Amino acid sequence: MPEQENIWESFQLIMHRLRNFVDAPYVEGPDIFGVEDNSQLFCLREGLVNFCAHSDYFSSAHPTIRVFDNRIVMQNPGRFILDADELRNRVLSMPRNPSIIRLFRHPKLSENAGYGIDKILGWKNLTGKTVTFESDMLSSTVTYLLASTKDSRNAGENNGENNDENKVLKIIRKTPGITQPQIAIQTGFSTRKVNRIIASLRGKDIITRIGKTKGGYWKILSD
């Protein structure tokens, strides 16, 4: 990602990148005020706010966010001032950079008094995967584990996948000329998830695409 002029621009660009790796889309309200919701991206958004507010910007190291097949890792130079459990139990919030926290509180993009940790940990309720906090003298790391397709099958979640496929099929049956981005909007799924569902349906010979992306349509071969 190209370097940005300021933290706010970096935050906006990173959020748009992260939305490609979770199922629930992030929707901004008017005047860039954040919408209160319980999506996976909401957990990541709260984590990113804390990531920006707790980074040691005078360190020679740089903050990094890395996305792997099975996890998203946010790593900052500088250790946590307190461990995660103590941050949750304190009434007083203690960010490394309080001015940055105030910046994000203005558009209602951060929580008060340490409650943001609870929002981050809500990830487990949404995905069944944990969020881990690690810290040493040089850096602090927050890792969001991702549920892979293989994990989902092993966990017996095929029924949920079938429900998602049926939802997409219902939309295609009603509007054969619909595009994948339009399906994402109607279902509330991420574009990445819609791509995965469409690929699954085509692989099972349930649907096929007639014509080009623009001007073509979906044909249902079997249900």
SULKA-V294257 format. One record per residue. N is the residue number from 1. RES is the residue in one letter. NEAR is the number of other ideal C-beta (glycine too) atoms within 8 Angstrom. Layout:
BEGIN
N_RES_NEAR / N_RES_NEAR
END
This chain:
BEGIN
1_M_5 / 2_P_3 / 3_E_3 / 4_Q_7 / 5_E_3 / 6_N_6 / 7_I_8 / 8_W_7 / 9_E_9 / 10_S_10 / 11_F_12 / 12_Q_8 / 13_L_10 / 14_I_11 / 15_M_13 / 16_H_7 / 17_R_8 / 18_L_14 / 19_R_11 / 20_N_8 / 21_F_9 / 22_V_11 / 23_D_7 / 24_A_12 / 25_P_10 / 26_Y_10 / 27_V_6 / 28_E_7 / 29_G_8 / 30_P_3 / 31_D_5 / 32_I_6 / 33_F_9 / 34_G_10 / 35_V_7 / 36_E_4 / 37_D_7 / 38_N_5 / 39_S_12 / 40_Q_11 / 41_L_13 / 42_F_13 / 43_C_16 / 44_L_14 / 45_R_12 / 46_E_13 / 47_G_13 / 48_L_14 / 49_V_14 / 50_N_14 / 51_F_13 / 52_C_14 / 53_A_14 / 54_H_13 / 55_S_12 / 56_D_8 / 57_Y_5 / 58_F_3 / 59_S_7 / 60_S_3 / 61_A_6 / 62_H_4 / 63_P_10 / 64_T_7 / 65_I_12 / 66_R_7 / 67_V_7 / 68_F_8 / 69_D_5 / 70_N_6 / 71_R_9 / 72_I_13 / 73_V_13 / 74_M_14 / 75_Q_11 / 76_N_12 / 77_P_11 / 78_G_11 / 79_R_9 / 80_F_10 / 81_I_6 / 82_L_8 / 83_D_8 / 84_A_9 / 85_D_6 / 86_E_8 / 87_L_12 / 88_R_9 / 89_N_6 / 90_R_11 / 91_V_4 / 92_L_6 / 93_S_8 / 94_M_7 / 95_P_10 / 96_R_8 / 97_N_11 / 98_P_7 / 99_S_6 / 100_I_11 / 101_I_13 / 102_R_8 / 103_L_9 / 104_F_13 / 105_R_10 / 106_H_6 / 107_P_9 / 108_K_8 / 109_L_8 / 110_S_12 / 111_E_9 / 112_N_7 / 113_A_8 / 114_G_13 / 115_Y_8 / 116_G_11 / 117_I_11 / 118_D_9 / 119_K_11 / 120_I_13 / 121_L_9 / 122_G_11 / 123_W_14 / 124_K_10 / 125_N_5 / 126_L_10 / 127_T_10 / 128_G_5 / 129_K_10 / 130_T_6 / 131_V_14 / 132_T_8 / 133_F_10 / 134_E_8 / 135_S_9 / 136_D_7 / 137_M_3 / 138_L_7 / 139_S_11 / 140_S_13 / 141_T_12 / 142_V_15 / 143_T_11 / 144_Y_14 / 145_L_11 / 146_L_12 / 147_A_9 / 148_S_8 / 149_T_6 / 150_K_6 / 151_D_8 / 152_S_12 / 153_R_9 / 154_N_6 / 155_A_8 / 156_G_6 / 157_E_8 / 158_N_8 / 159_N_7 / 160_G_8 / 161_E_10 / 162_N_8 / 163_N_8 / 164_D_12 / 165_E_12 / 166_N_8 / 167_K_9 / 168_V_14 / 169_L_13 / 170_K_8 / 171_I_12 / 172_I_13 / 173_R_7 / 174_K_5 / 175_T_7 / 176_P_8 / 177_G_7 / 178_I_10 / 179_T_7 / 180_Q_9 / 181_P_8 / 182_Q_9 / 183_I_15 / 184_A_14 / 185_I_7 / 186_Q_8 / 187_T_11 / 188_G_7 / 189_F_12 / 190_S_13 / 191_T_10 / 192_R_8 / 193_K_11 / 194_V_15 / 195_N_9 / 196_R_9 / 197_I_12 / 198_I_12 / 199_A_8 / 200_S_10 / 201_L_12 / 202_R_11 / 203_G_6 / 204_K_6 / 205_D_7 / 206_I_11 / 207_I_12 / 208_T_8 / 209_R_10 / 210_I_7 / 211_G_6 / 212_K_5 / 213_T_5 / 214_K_4 / 215_G_4 / 216_G_9 / 217_Y_8 / 218_W_11 / 219_K_9 / 220_I_10 / 221_L_7 / 222_S_5 / 223_D_4
END
